[in-house]
């Protein structure tokens, strides 16, 4: 699932169409996950135009919409989970231009490996003792109902949801072996966050 429903208020205009090396920001995130998953769900805002998708994506791409506008990333996750057709999912931001496919595969592997009674619902990355909300791997059957309950209770943040679930984190020494510079954690909030030419 690629979250693409933010308002880009700090950027000043739709940041997902901003280009990096001649390619829209959203396309970079989609291409990074396309080699790792069997299907991509791009989640846009309730009243957003359909996104322009990259050509020749090697897996099916579904566009889902937030059910209610302005409810934050948790509403986007809920919409993505409702459209997901597989038991395990990745969640990334459409504004993450440098996701490392090897790291995304490892998140899914750890989640899949943990099948069973005390299996985690979420596998993510630890940075400075904190779970980073993106990217993460999710168990759809347990996260979907928890997201609905959290939204009904007024929670809007991913971290608020994850606090209600069984979470496993990869320690920095584990995940940095696959992404030494931490590029997969980088996102674009302002123009200054765009890589320089």
Buried (B, 14 or more C-beta within 10 A) or exposed (E): BBBBBBEBEEBEEBBBEBEBEEEBBBBBBBBBBBEBBEBBBBBBBBEBEEBEBBEEBEEEBBBBBBEEEEBBBBBBBBBBBBBBEEEBBBBBBBBBBBBBBEBBBBBBEBBBEBEEEEBBBBBBBBBEEEBBBBBBBBBBEBBBEBBBEBBEEEBBEBEBBBEBBBBBBBEBEBBBEBBEEBEBBBBBEEEEBBEEE
